[in-house]
Amino acid sequence: MTTELRKEGSYDEDGYSAAAREDTSVRGVLSPSDWGSTFGESVFNAGGGADSTVVARQNTPSEANKDESNKNKNSPKVSSKRSSWKLFQWWSDFVSRASRSATSLLNQHSPNLNDILDGNEENPLAAVDERRRVEPSIPEDNDEVFALLEEVAMLKKRIEEMENEANNKANTSSTLHLESATNIPTIAPIQMLQPDQISRYSRQLLLNDGFGVSGQKQLLSSSILVVGAGGIGSTVLLYLAAAGVGHITVVDYDCVEMTNLHRQIIHKDSNASKGVNGSTLGMNKALSAKQAMLDLNPSISCTALDVMITGENALELVSKHDVVVDACDNPRTRYLLNDACILGGKTLVSGSAMGTEGQLTVYNYQSQTSETETKKQSACYRCLYPKQVVSEGCKSCSDNGVLGPVPGIIGTLQAVEAIKVVTGIGNVMHDRLMMYDSQDCSFLNIKKPPPKRNCAVCSSVATIKSMKDSAESLEQVRGPSVCVLPVSDGLSPNQNISCDDYNAVLEEGKPHVLLDVRVTRQFEMCSLDGSVNLPLEELVSKLEQVEKLSNGELPVYCLCRRGIASAEAVKILQKAKDDDSAKGIHSVYNISGGLNSWVANVDSSFPSY
């Protein structure tokens, strides 16, 4: 057996030693000029028996002095984005195979040297020198073995350094940031599917209903705006990302809370399975959603916007996308998106969910009636709801609750409709309103009326011709996600007490009655010790019960979730007391802010919902 090591000045233009060039028994060794085309592939055969000739491929000092063009020629060529990681993988592969080759040599001389290759020595280079001194069984003319050991030891050290560098870069690149609307890219049409895309989307490509390669290319070339990353938006975003939509912009100005997680599955509490804290609690929802989408499909691009949809930004955002998905939870945003899509000529896929029910439809979808003409075939959101609701607290999921899978089902169906709009497959439900009831698992399709002839935005006599007009028409519109100024509760100042003041009553042990006026299902979820549940709607009919509790001596403190229902309870009890219909009531107080304030100011461990 012979071991050929490169000597200074003994290499041809491909980097082979003369002996190696002549020796046809050299197996699995590639010249440096081949590195670019075989990057990441095996460079040593798995063999390495007694008849093998091993050629060390690392450059010697003389080779490092070659001119720059040769250096560039002989260097592995990889993209800057993944160079560190790929280089690390390549060297790992090389060193692993070199180690096996060296092991086959060492086994013939001294098995004790193998622990150097196995990484069991803290200082492998010093260990090599020490073994060279104490191993008389190894002939001096086999110094090549020790040279190979030194080479492997140094390479292993370099691999460790490169691995740390790659991990640091990966951690840095995974740190996502919120962006602005100016960062939304223009997606170039996809001309040909790449091999990895064919593999990833193969189950869609196999569809025989008109999707195929053309449908996938349309998806990859499309951009979709999704407003809302909550219960509905979660499944919309995940399925659009998985399907291969080229660019997704997600808009949400809210932050992830624990109460979101039972239905907003795109966010997470932790990533304990990977041994790291991957919680997105407290993170902006758009940013959390972007992180989840890129984890699922890193080949797409995403933009996360922490903004509220307004008359100033709606049309700009809509115009930069092919399709808009409304996954929000307030009427004002729905009107703004509808108007922006009408003015910008974009299709709007709209969905909503509450309690155990949900609904879905598509607005402003324009089908091709001829080669030169398109026709809008259905009513817009303003056609269906011309009168905006003025509300000081529209019911939301936090008020009425929601069954987790329900918004997920609606979001999944919205993703399907968005894909159909982009690819042109199937019948888009622009002319129907679908209603889903999870109680009996029923889907009801209602035919939508034709567009209103006097619609404020989509008719020939429209009065809304700009987003400024749209915003002005919505000045009185409120919704569950829009802040509303508190209305005076009509109580005298001394009848409102803070949670801190009530906590002082508890700490001093003063006798009193704590009346919880929330509905029974909320009271069963959580309650303060010693409280008595009497729902507000039952209060008038059960005044005698309150009189018995107070007995003309004990003050009554009314409590609810936010301090609103409890204020109404105080009014009812005070009126009964003043009318002499409830003489047994001593005095009545409202605990301002309710249990929400209790959690924020007194006991953070109390359940928040």
N, C-alpha and C positions, 0 to 999 in steps of 0.2 A: 504494500500500500504506500502511496506517496501523497503528500499534501502540498499542493501548489499555492504559494502565497505570492502576492504581487510585489515585485521589487521595483525600485525606482528606475524609470526609463525603459521598462520591459513591456510596455503595453501598446497595442495598436489603436487605431482611431475609434474602435468600438469599446475600448476598455478591457479587452482580453489580454491576458499574458500570452507570450509566445507559446509556452508549454501548454497552456489551456486550449489555445487555438488548434494546436496539433493533436491534442488528446481528444479523441472522439468519445471517450468514456465520460466526459463531463456531461452531467445530466441536469436539466432543469435550471441552467444558469442563463440569465438574459443580460445582454449588453445594456449599458446605460442609455443608449439611444432608443432602446425598446421600452423604457420605463413609462413614458407617457401613455402608450397604447395598452400597457398591461398593468396599469396602476391598480393596486389592491388585489391583484391575483397572486397566486403562489409563485415564489421565485426560487424555491428549492424543492426538489422532489422529496417525498416523504422517506425516501431511501437513505442510505448512508452506511451501507455495509462495508465489509473489508475491502471490496474491490472498487469502491467509489472514490472518485477524485473530487475533493472539495476545493472550490475556488472562493476565496474571500472577496466579497464585492465592494467593500468600503474603499473609498479613495485614500491613497497614501498622501503624505505631505507634498510630494512632487506633483501629484495630479491637481492639488488645490491651486497650483500656480499656473494652470492652463489659462488661456485667454478667455475673456468674458463670454464670447459666443459659444465656445465649447462648454463652458460652465452652464449657460442657459440651456444648451442642447441636452446636457446630461441630467438636468434637474427634473424631478417629477413635476408635471404640469397639472395643477388643480385650481379650482376657483378659489378666490380669496375668501369667500364666505365659509367654505368648509375645509380650507387647506390644513389648518392645524389638526383637525380631527382625522382627516384622511391620512395625513402624513404619520400621525401617531399610529393609526391602524396598520399602515404599510410597514413601518419599522417594527411594530409588534410582531407582525407576521414573519418578517425577515429574521428577527432575532430568535423567535421561537424555532424556526427551522434550522438556523445556524446552531442553536443550542443542541438540537437533536443530533446534528452532524458531529458537533464537538463531542457529545456524549459517547457516540460510537467509537471515537478515537480514545477517549479517556478510559473507557471500560477495558481497553486492552492494556492500560498502564496502571491506573490508580483510581479505583472507584471512589476514593475519598475526595477527589476533586469535584465530584458532581454537586456537592452542596453549594459550591460557588455558583454554578449555573442555575441552581434551584433558588437562588436568592437568600440562602440561609446565612450569608456572611454580611455583617454590617459594613465592612470595608472590603469589598471584593478584590480591589487592586492590591491592597496590602496582603490579602490572603493568598493571592497568586504568587507574590514574591516569597512569602513564607513557605508555601508548598514547593516552590522551585528549589528552596534551600534544603528542605527536609525530605525530598522525594528522590532518593538515590536510584530508585527503580526506573526512573525515566531517563533515557539516554540524552546527552547534551545536544545531539543532532536533531532532537525532536522539540527544539525550542518553539517550533511553529505552533505546537499545542498550547503552550503558555501564551503565545501571541494572540491566538484565537480567543483564549480565555479573557485576556485583557480587553480585547475588542468587544466581546460580548458584555463584559462587566460595564464598560463605558457606555455601550449602547443602551443597556438596561437603565442606567442612571439617566441618560438623556430621555428615554421613553417616559420615565417617571416625571421628569420636568415638563415634557410636552403634554402629558396627560393632565397635569395640574393647570397648564396654560389653557388647554382645550376646555377643561371644566369651568375655569374662570370666565372664558369667553362665552361659553354656553349660558352661564348664569347671568352674565351681563346682557346678552342678546335676548334672554327671556324676560327681562325687566321691561314691561310694556308701559306706554305712556298714552295719555289722552291726547287727541289731535284736534286740529281745526278743520273746517270744511274745505279749506284750500288744499288739504293733503289728499283729497279724494282723487285717485288716479283715473285715467282714461284707459279702459281695457281694450287692447288690440285684438282683432279677430284671430281666432285660432285656425290655422290652416291645416294642421295635421296633428293627430293624437300621438303622444310619445308612448313608449312601451310601458312606463310606470303608470301612465294615465289609463291605458287600456286595461291593465291589471286592476287598478283601484276601482274603476267604474264598469268593470266587465259585466256585472249583473244588470246594469241599466242598458248597456250596449246590446245585450241579448234580447231585449224586449222586441216583440214583433208587432207592436202597435204604433209604429211610426216614429219611435224615439231614435234608436240606433246611434250611429256615429255622428250624424248631422245634429241630432238633438243634444248630444254631449258637447259637441263643439259650440253650439249656441249657448249652453249653460256656462262653459268655460270662458266665453267671450262676453258674458253679461255682468251687469252690476245691479244689485238690489239694495234698496234702503229699507231698513226695518226700524220702526219707531216703537220702542218699548222692549226691554229685556226682562220682563217679568214672567208670569206663569204662561201666558200665550207665547210671548217672544222667545222663551227658552227653547221650545220644540221647533218653532219656525227657524231659528238661527242654527240649531244643531243639524237639522235635516237639510237646510240649504247649503251649509258648509260641507256636509258629508256628500251631497249630490254633486258638488264641484262648481258651484257658482263662482265665477272668476273673482268678483269683489263684492264684499258685503259691508255696508256701513250700518252700524248700530247706534241709535240715539237713545240715551236715557240719562237723566240728571239725578236719579235717586241712588241710594247706596244699599248694599245688601244687608238685610237684617235676618235674625234667626227665624222670625215669623214667616219669611219668604220661602224657606227651604223645602217645605213639604210639597210645593208645587213648582217652584222656579228651579228646575233641575239643572240648569246650566251653571248655577253657582254651587259652592261647596263649603262645608264646615271645616274640613281638614283633608289631608292626604296621608292619613296614617299608614296606609298600606305601603307607601314608599318611604316611610320613616321620616317624613318632613312635614312641617306645618304648611299645608297648602290652602288654608282657609281664605275665603274671599269675603268674610264678614267685615262690614265696614268699608269695603271697596266700592268704588263706583260701579254700577251694574253694567254699563257699556264696556268698561275695561275688563271686568270679570268675564263677560260674555266673549269678548275678543280672545282672551286667554284660552277659554275652553274651546273655541272654534279652531284656533291654531293648533291646539293639542290634538284635536280630532283630525284635522286636515291641514298640515303645514304648507301645502302647495297653493292654497288660495291666499288672497290678501284681504285684510280687514281694516276698517277705520272705526275707532271708538270716539264718540262725541258726547261730552258731558254738557249738554245744552237742553233748554226747553224749546219746543217748536213755537215760533212766534211769526207774526206777519212779516218780520224783517228777514228771517232766514228760511222759511218754509219753501218758497219757490226756488231759491238757489239750491237747496239740498235735493229737492225733487227733480230738478232739471238735469242733475248729474247722474241720474240712475235710469235704468230701463223700466223697473217695476218698483212700486212702493207698497210695503206691507204695514198696515195699521194694527199694531199690537198694544196700543196704549189703553188707558183706563179713564179718560175724561173727555167730555163732549167738546170742549173748546178745541183740543188738539184734533179731534176728528173733523170738525168743520174746517179748520185751517188746512189739513192734509187734503180734504176733498176739494177745496177751492184751488189749492196749489196744483193738484193733479189735473183739474179741468183747465186751468190757465196754461199749464205746462204740457198738456197732452199726454199724460202718463196714466197707466192703469193702477188702480188702488184696490188691494186685496184687504178686506176689513173683517175683523173678528172680535168677539167679546165673550166673556164668560162671567157668570155670577151664581153663587150657590151650587146647584146641581145642574144648571142649564148653560147652554152656549148657543151662539149663532154666528153665521158666516155668509158673506156675499162679496161680490166683486163690482166695483164702480168704474165708470168711464172706460170700459173695455171697448175697443174699436175693432170690429171685424172687417175684413176685406170683402167688399161687395163686388168690386171689379178691379181691373189693373190700375185704375186711376182714382178710385173713389173708396173712401172708408165711411162707415156709418155707425154712429153711437146708437146702441140698441136698447139701453136701459136707463132707469132713473139714477140720479146721483144721490148723495147723502142728503143734500138740501132739498131735493125733490121729495124724499120720504119724510124728512123732519124739517119743514120750513120754519117752524117756530122754535127758537132756541129756549131751552128751559133755564129759568133763573132760579138757582138753588143755593142755599147756604150750607150745603153739606150733602151732596148726592150720595146715595148709598154706594158703598164700595165693598171690596172683599174684607176689609178690616171691620166693617159694620155687620154685614150679613153672613160672612164666611164664604168659603168656596171649597168644594171637594177637589183635592189635588189633581187627579187625572183629567178633570173636565177641561180646564184651560189647555192642558197638554193635547187633548184630542182636537180641540179647535185649532191650536197652533200647527199640529201635524197636517190638518186639512188645508190650512192656509199655505203651508209650504208646497203642497201638491198643486194648488191653484196657481201659485206663483211660477212653478216649474212649467205648468201647462201654458201660461201666458208667454213665457220666454220661448218655449220650444214649438208652440203651435199645435201640440197634440191634444186630443180629447176635446170635450165641450166645456169651455169655461163657464162657470155659473154666474154670469153677469146678469141674467134675466130672472134669477131666483134668489130667495132668501132661505137659507137652510137653518133650521132650528133643531137643536139636540137636547134631549131630556134624558139624563142618566138614570132617573128613577125607574123608567121602564125601557131604557135603551132604545128610544125611538128617535128617528130622524124625520123631520117634516119639511118638505120643500114647498115654499109659497111663491107663486109667480109674482114678480115685481110689476108694478104699474109702469106705463110708459113715462118718459120724461115729462115733467110739468111744463106747460106752455109758457108759464110766467115765472119759471124758476129764477131765483136771484143770481145764479151763477152760470147755468148751462143752457139757458134759453136764448132766443133771439132778442129778447127784451131785458137781458140781464143787467142788473144794476151794480153787480160786483165785477169790476173789470181789472182790478189790481189787488195785490195782497194787502195794500193799505185799506182798501174798501172792505176786504174780508175781515181784517182785524177790528175795524171800527164797528162792524155789524155785530161783533161778539163781545162788546165791552161789558155786558151784563151777564155773560154766560159763566157759570162756575162748574166745577167738577170735583170728583173725589181727590184728585191730585193737585188741585189748585188751592192755594192758601186763601182762606176767607177770614176777614176781620171778625173778631168775636162780637157778638151782639149783647147788649146789656141784658143781664138776667132779671132785672127788675127788683132785685133784693136790696135791702138797706145795707150799708157798709158793714154794720156789726153782725150781719147774718152770714157773711162769707168769712170763713177762716181757712188758713193755709194748712197743708198737711203737716208742717212743722208744729203749728199750734195744736193740731189735734194729737200729734204724737206726745206733746207735753201733757195733754189731758191724760193720756194713757200712762205716762211715766209717773205722774202724780197720783194715779189710782183714783181719780175722781169718778164717782158713779154716774153713769149715763147710758143712753140707748144708741147703738150704732145701727142705723137702718140702711141696708143695701138695697137700692131700688132697681138694680139690673134685672134683666130677664133671668129666669131660673137656670137656663142652660149656661149662661155666663157665670152665675153664682156657683154652679157646680164645678166649674173649671178651677176657680180659685176664690178665696175670700179672706178677709181679715178675721182674726180670732174674735169670737164674741159677737159677730155681726148677725143681724136678723134679716132674712131675705123677704122683701115684700115688693114685687115688681110694680113699677110706676103705674101701669095700666090697671092694676088691682087696688091701688091705694085708696081711691074714693070710696070703694065699697067695703073697705076694711079699716076705717078710721077707728072703730072701737078697739081693734087689736092694738093700734098704736097708743090709744089712751090707756089701755091696761098696762102696756110696757112702761109708759112714762109715769102713770099714776099721779099726775099732778106735781111730781117732785123732780123727776129726772129729765135733764135736757136731752133732746133728740138731735143726733148728728146724721145727716143724710149723705150717702156716698154712692157714686156710680163709677163708670169707667173713666169719663173725661170731665165730670162736673157739670154736665148739661142736664141730664135727666134728674140729677139730685137737686138742682136749682128749681126745676119744675115741681119736685116733690115738696120742697120747702114752701113754695107758693101755695100749694094745695093745703098743706097742714096749717100754715099761718092763716089762710082764709077761713078754714074750719074753726080755728081757735078764736078768731075775731068775730065769727058769726055765732059763737057759743054752741056750735054743733059738735065741738070736740073740746070740751072744757078740761078734760083730763090731760091735755098736752101742756107741758110746762113751758118749754122754749124750743125753738127750732133753728138749726144751723146747717149751712151747706159747706161741705169740704171741697174747696176750689181745686179744680184740676183732676179730681177723682183719683183713681188707682194709678193712672199714668203719672201723675205728679208724685204719688206715694213712692213709686219705683224710682223716679228721678231724684227725689230729694230726701227720702227717709230710708228706704230699704231696697237696695238694688238687687237683692236676691229674690224678691217677690216676683212671681211670673208676670211677664209683660206680653200682651197680645194685641 
